[in-house]
Amino acid sequence: MTDHLKPGEDLKLAAQRKGSFWGTLRAVAWSFFGVRKGSEYEKDVSQLNPLHVIAAGVIAAALFVLGLVLLVRWVVSSGAALS
């Protein structure tokens, strides 16, 4: 661990990582699915920008909720829920 850093410096260093946003979206998608290799997880931890992870997580959660709302509206409007 980096004990010589001041509090908050490790977050600043992590935020400077050059991981791509597409790679972050892919990692977040795998985490939503719940399947990830240990080696891939270690690679993600060392390369991904935490700010990108937060943004991708919020976007993925919003899309998930939107998808559920649309699915429920479709099922209710089709009358399949009443049968």
N, C-alpha and C positions, 0 to 999 in steps of 0.2 A: 504494500500500500504506500501511498505517497504522504508520509507523515511530515515532511518538511514544508508542505504547502500551507498557506494561511487558509482559514475557513472561507469557503466560497471560490477559491482559486481552482479547485478541481472541477467545479461546474463550468467555470469560464473556459478551462482547457477542453472539456468535453464538448462545449458548444462550438468550438473551433474545428471540430472534426469535419472532414470533407465527404462524408457519406452522402450518396445521392438520395434525393427525395423518392425516386422510384424504388430504390432498394429498401428504403424505410417503409413505403407502402406495402411492399411485398412481405417484409418481416412482420408488419402489423397484421396483414391478412392471414399469415400463417399462425400468428398468436390467437386470432379470433377463432381459427379452425381448431387450434389446440394441439397441433403436431409440429414438432421442431426437433431436429437433431441437436445433440449437445455441442458438436463442433460448430454448427451454424449459429447457435446461440452465442458461443464465445466470440465468433467472428463479428456478429452484430454488436455485441457489447463493446468491442474495441473500435468499431468503425462508425456506428450510427450517431448522428447528432441528436441529443435528447430533445431539443426543440422541435426537430422534424418528427420525432416519435410522438410527441404530444399532439402536434397538429394532425398527423396521420391518424392517430387514435380517435381524435374528436371527429374528423371527417368520416372515418369508418363507422363509428357509433351512430352518427347522424344518418348515414346511408342505410344502416341496419334498421334503425327505428322507422325511417321512411318506407323501407321495403315491407316491414311488418304492418304498418298502417295501410299501405296500398293493398296488401294481401287481404287484410281483414275487410276493408271496404269492398273489394271484389267479391269475396265469399258472401258477405251480407247482401250485396246487391243482386247476386245471382240466385238467391233463394235457397242455396244449398244448406245454409245454416238452419233453415226451418224444417227440413225433412227429417 
